[in-house]
Amino acid sequence: MADIGPMFERATGHKLEITYATLGAGIKRVSGGETFDVVIMPAMPGFLKKSAAAADNVTAIARSGIGVAVRIGAARPDISSPEALRGALLAAKSITYANPAGGGAAGVHFAKVLEQLGIADEMQSKTVFHPKADATGILVANGEAEIGVNQIQVLMPVAGIEIVGPLPGDLQNNIVFSAAVMSGNSNAEASKALADFLRTPEAAAVIKAKGLEPASNTGERL
């Protein structure tokens, strides 16, 4: 959004005021009564079902996968199958991922992956958490964690690490990010324009460069 926002402003003349939060924090803010013209987040259908907030329309924007990263120059673990990933995690001296207590989608999902692999208890003493959900790659680059797991687009910009690959098979969780134009806002026309702009070829090029798959490429709709 830091890149697409100015593009949208130049193309339409509308001005954006953007607030960022994790999924969990965003849900709490909207459910707690804060008003926004447009909400962009993963797991949108579930959010709208559980929240008192309503949307005039919801548009799929991008799809994100979860990946595994190591420090540049380090041995690349075998993560080609769930069994291989399990072995790599058990062999690692330390791992890091977004603390699920913060509500980030990738952290919540990977905690479930560890349970599914049957190694949640074994990994507790090896896990390094950071207060910031997007610090996974930094901890790996600094050598504070041997293996990092997060959404691929969060890991890609971090210097000093390389992405080994996505979580294998059924362990993967492709997260769909969507834009919801919230009901009753006073900027309905501009809000709809933003949702539409996020599916343009110009926006799709930025989305893809950041490590996501544009919904306009997959035909994904909600």
N, C-alpha and C positions, 0 to 999 in steps of 0.2 A: 504493500500500500504506500510505502514511502516513495516508491518510483511511479506507481500508477496514479496516485493522487494528483501530483502536479500535471500529469498528462490529461487527466480528466478536467482539471481546472482550466487548462489552456484551451481544450476542445469545446468546453461548454460555457465558460464564464462563471460557473458556480464555484463557491469556495467551501473547502472541507475543513472540519475540525475533528481530528481523529483521536480516539482514546483506545489504548491497547490494554488487554488483560488476558489471562489464561482462560480456558473454557470454564473452569469452575468459578472463577472470580466474575467472569462475564455473566454467567447464569444468575449468580447471587445479586449482581447489580441490577439486572433487568427485572428479575423476580421481586427485588426489594423496592421497586417503584421508580428507579431512574428511567428517564425517557431518552430515547435515541431515535433518530430518523431511520437509520439503517443499522442492522446488526449483522455482522459477518462472523460466522463461527462454524466449527464442525458439528456433527450430530444435531443438525437443526430440527428435523422432525420430532425427535425425542424431547428437545428443549421446549418446543411449542406445545407439546402435549402436557408437559409437567408444569409449565409456567402459566401464569395468568395473562401474560403478554400475548398479543395477537398480531398477526401479520397480514397485510393486504396481498402480498405475493412473495414467493420464495423462489430464488433462482440459484441453481447449482453453478459454482464458479470454478472449482478446481478439485482435484483428487490428489491426496498425499499418502505416500507409503512410509513405513518405518524402516530405518536402516541401522546398520552396525558400522562403527568407525573405530580405527586404531590410530596411533601416532604414526606420522610419516617415518618410514624406515623400520618400523616394527614388523614382526612376522604377522602375516595375514591369516587369521584363524579360518578353519573350514566351517562355514555356516550353510552348506549346500542342502542340508536336510535338518529337520527338527532334532534328530539324534546327534548330528554333527554339532549343531549349535549348543545342545546340552553339554556335550563334552568340552567344547571351547569355553563355555562359561565356568564349568567346574574347574578347568585347568587354569583359568585366569587368576591372577593375584588380587585383582580389584576390578570392579565394574562401576559404571555410573549411568543413571537415567533420570529423567525428571521425577522428582518426588511425587508419588500419586496423591499425597495429602494436599498438594497444591491444586489438584483438579485438572491438570493438563492431560489431554486425551492420550498422548503417547505414553506418559508415565503410568496412567491407570491401566492401559492395555498391556504394557510390558510386565507389570506386576502380575497380571493374570497369566501371561505367558510363562513366567517362572513357576507359578502354581501348576499350570498345565504340564510343564516339563518335570514336575515333582521335585524341584530344587529350591523352592522359595526359602526354606529354613537355612539351607547350606549357603545361600548367597547373601544372607543378612549381614554377616560379619565382613563380607567383601565389598559391600555396596557403599559408595561415596555419594552423598546427596549435596546439592548446592541450593541455596535459597531461590536462585533464579532458574526458571524452567529451561531457559535457552543456554545454560552454561555447560551442558554436557560436553560439547566439543572442546571447550576451553580446558576443562579438567583433563581430558585425554591429551590435548596438545601440551599441557604443562607436566604431564607424567604423573598426575595425581590419580589417574585411573587408567587401567590397561585397555579396557573395552568400553565404548560408549554406545548407547542406543537412544535414538530419538527420531523424530520425523526427518526425512532426508533433506528437506529444504531448510531445516534449522541447522543441520550439520554442514551443508555444502559451503557456506561462506567462511567457515572457520579455518584460519591458517594453521598449518602444522599437523593436520590430520588427513586421513584418506578414508573414503567410504569403502568398506569391504563388499557390501551388497545389502539387499533388502532382507528382512526376516523371511525365512523359507516357508513355502507351502501354506498350510492353514493357520500358521502362526502370524501371518501378515494381517494387518488391519488397514485397508485402504480407507482413509478418512475423507469424506466429501465435505469441502467447505462451501457454504451457501451464504447468499445475501438475502436477508429478509427486510422488506420495506415495512416498517412498523405502522400499525393502524393509528389513525388519529393525529399523525404528525402534520405540522404546518408547512412542510416542504415536500409534499408528495411528488410533485413534478420532478424536482431535482433528485429526490431519492430514487425514483424509477429510472431516471437518466443514469445514475451511478450504477445501479444493478445491471442495466443494459450495457453500459460501457465496459463492465468487467468481463463481458463475453465477446468483445470486439477482437479482431486480429491483433491490434496494437497491445491490448492488455494481455492477450494470450501469449504473445512473444515474451513479455516480462515474466509471466507466471511460469512458463516453461524454463526460462533461464534461471529461475530461482529453485528449480528442482521439483516442481509440481507438474501434473498433467492437466492442462486446461480442460474444463468441462466442455468447452466448445469443440474440442478435438474428439472427445469421446461420445458426444451427443447426449451426455448425461443431463437429465432434467428431474426436477422434483415435482 
